[in-house]
Amino acid sequence: MDQSRPPLLELRRICFTYPGAVRPVLDAMDFCFQSGDRMGLYGPNGSGKTTLLHVIMGLLRPASGEVYFDNAPCRVEKDFAQVRRSIGLLLQNADDQLFNPTVLDDVAFGPLNLGLSPDEARARAVETMDYLGLSGFEDRLTHRLSGGEKKLVSLAGVLAMRPKALLLDEPTNGLDPETRDRIIAILNNLETSLIVISHDWDFLDQTTSTFLTIQNGRMVREDGHAFHTHVHSHRFGAQPHRHRP
């Protein structure tokens, strides 16, 4: 831990087990996330990556251990409400995040909850949408958007709250290459601290600087691994494909 930077979030001896499971997903986990960190979190499905983000946000409560935000323990809903006002969570499935009928209503929802007036929230939403290249989307219906558009609108709703940090759960999952590149550019233009869950190692390499994984319920730093890209050709170009060992 860099002693010159204050911890934004700390998990101390966190244990979490899903009902009916034999083993804990998080097992006496310690984790420190400091202001300025840009962390890439990868690993197999079921290793506890999404669970970790939900514990941080208070969406799941651990059986034991404590979450600290700005050096203060989070023990009741009021404490986690403050976390959610300061840290933005982008869910893996954009349909789980969009619930207002129009794009403008959805992006303005967070600022309204922060106490901004309707006019202020609208102005904040429009400014954020312009920044993400979504100008003209204000009256579009959220359920009629493409998958990539939904992801960008979801990100706009999170960024409109001006968070101290972003927690992103598989932000490029199922996206076309153009939208993926747009999200890389957006994240690289932000000074916001990040924790990014992704199976896309090239994406992590381009957007984060510290790499971690969860093994046996505990956080493991993986900075010794070399993340790299490779060049190859396919008949079908940029279409999704799978490599076999």
N, C-alpha and C positions, 0 to 999 in steps of 0.2 A: 504494500500500500504506500502511495506517495504521501508522506506526512505533510507536504506543503498544500495539499488539496483536501478540503473537508469532505467527509463521506456524505453522499446524498441519501443513500439507502444502505442499510445493513440487515442481514439475516443472521441471527445467532441461534445455533443449535436447533434449527427448524426440522420438525418431523411431521410428515403428512402421509397418511395412508387412506386410500379410497375404500369405501365400505365393501366388505367381502374379499378384499385383496389380502394375500398372505404376507407380502412384503411391503414396506413403506416405499413410496416413490421418492420422497426426500427424507433422508436419514441423518439427523444431527448435522444438517448442512449449515455451514458458515459461508457468508458471501458479502462482499463489500463492493459497492458501486459508487464511484466518486464523480464529482462534477468534472466534466471534460472527458470522461471515459467513452470510448466507442467500442463496445464489446460485441463480438460475433459468437453466438451460441449454437452449436450444432450437435448432432447425435441421432441415434435411431429413434423411431417413433416409440412412445411409451417410456422414454428415459426420464421424463419429468420436466421438460423444457417449458411447455405451456403451463403446467402446474406451478412452476416457479413464478411466472409472470402473474398468475391469478392470485397466488399467495401475497405477492408484493402489493397488489391492488386491493387486497381484502375481499376478493371474490370467493376465495377459499380460506378457511381458517385452520391453521395447523393444530395438531394435537398437543404440541409442546414447542417451546422456543419463542422467540420474539422478533418482530419486524420493527426496525427503527427508521424513521424518516427525519432528516435534519437533526439527528442526535436525540430525537424524542421517541419513546416507545409508542407503538400503535396497538392499542388494546381494545378499543371500542369503535363502533361504527363512525363516530364523529372524527376520530383520528384518521381513519382510512378515507373519509370524505375529503380531508385536506390533502391526502396523497393523490386522490383522483383529480383534484383541482390543479395540481402541480405537475403531474406526470401523465402523459398521453399514452393510451394503449390502443394499438391498431390490431384488431382481431384478424385471424386467418381468413375467415369467411366474411366478405364485405356485406353480404345480406344480413348477417347478424348485427351489423353496426348501423345500417341505414334503416330508419323507421318513419321519417317524415315524408309527406307526399312529394315535395319538390326539393331540388338540390339546395336552393337558398335556405329553405326552412331547416334542412338537416345541418348545413354548415353553421348556421346561426344559433343552433340549439345550445351548443356548449357555451359560447359567450353569454347567452341569456342566463344560463345557470350560474355564471360567474358574477352576475349582478349588473351586467351592462343593460342599458335601456334598449328597447326594440330598434331604435335608429342606430345606436352605437353597435349593436350586435349585427345588424344588417351591413353596416359599413365595414366592420371587421371581417365578415364573411366574404363580401365582395372583394376586399383587398387580398384576402388569402386565396380566393379562387383565381384572381388575376395572376398572382404569383405562381400558381401551379398550372397556368395555361388553360384554365377552365372558364374564362370570360365568355359570357353568352349562355352558360349552362343554368342560370338562375332559375328559370321556370321549367326546366326539364323534369320529367317525372323520374324519380329514383329507380322505380321498378322497371323502367324501359331502357335503362343504361346498359351498355356492354359490360363485360366483366372487368376490363381494364378501366373503364370510366368509373365504375362503382368503387374500385380500389382507390383511384385518385380522389374521388369525392369523400370517401372515408378518411383518407389522409388529410384532406382539407379541413374536415370537421375536427380532427385532432389538433392540427396546427393552429386553427383559429383560436384555440384556448391559450396560445402562447406558453406551452409547457416548458418546464425546466429540463425535462428529459422525455425521451420517446422509448416505448417498449413495442417492438414490431414483431408480430408472429407470422412468419412465412409471407413477407410482403410481396414476393414475386410469384407466389404459387399460382400456376395456371395462366400467367400473363403472356401476352405476345411480346416479342423482342423489343418493339418500339416503346411500349409502356414500361417495360423493365428498365430500359435505358433512361427513360424520363425520371423514374423513381431514383435511380442511381444519381443522376444529376441533381435532383432536388435534395437528397440527403447530403450530398457532398457540398452543397451550398449553405447548409445549416451549420451553426455552431452548437446546436443542441446535443447534449449527451445522449448516447444510444445504447440499447441492448437489442440486438437483432437475432431472432431465431430464423435459421434458414438451412435447407439442404443444398442450396446453391453456393458452393464454395467460391466461385468466381465473384459472385455478388458480395459475399462477405469480405473477400479480399479487397474489393473496390470501395467499400463503405465503412469498414471497421478496422481497428488496429490491434485488438487483443482477441484471442480465440480461446474459447472454453468449451467444455463438454461436461455432461453429468454422468458419472460412473458410480454405480452402487449407491445412488442417492446423494452423492456428494459432488461438489464442484471441483473440476480439474482444469488447470490452466494448460493450454496446448500451444504455447507460442513456439515450441520447437518444430512444429509441423510446417512444411513448406506448401503454401497454397499457390496454385499456379493454373494457368490456362494452357490449352493445347489447341493447335489448329489442325483441322481435318475437313474433308469434303464429303458431302452426301448428295445423292440425286435429288433429294427433296429440300435442300437448302436449310432454312431455319426452322423447319417443322420439328415439333418435339420428338425425341428419339431416346433410345436407351442403349447403353453400352453393356456388353457382356464380358465378364472377366475371361 
